[in-house]
Amino acid sequence: MSRHEAVIAALDGTAPLPPRDADGPVFAEPWQAQAFAMAVALHQRGVFTWPEWAAALAAEIARARGAGEPDDGSRYYEHWLAALERLVLAKGVADAEALGRRKDAWDRAARATPHGAPILLENDPLSHA
């Protein structure tokens, strides 16, 4: 079973668990764990059901396959994040403009953060303007 199939299987109405290997959760970067946590939090708030989430994630993976992307798992959490964005838009939680502003703010924060320091939205130089 691939990593994304394992996660989708975990989202069958029970509490989801992050992808794991013998050493524990499989998150290559902190943002991946945060994206996972956002999906759990939005579900807990009733924004979407696990079947809706599984369908959205499967659709993102299918789009990538259709575009010729290899299914090697290297972009799995990018698909996860894209699925979150589509659901947030579809459910009216935020609009495309608001998502764009937030992405821009995180990008500015990342660029303004010294190497090795945690990236915080408060690091966005425009957040204090």
PyMOL commands that set and color helices and strands:
alter all, ss='L'
color gray80, all
select helices_A, chain A and resi 3-10+30-44+50-66+76-90+96-112+121-123+125-128
alter helices_A, ss='H'
color red, helices_A
select strands_A, chain A and resi 20-21+24-25
alter strands_A, ss='S'
color yellow, strands_A
deselect
rebuild
show_as cartoon
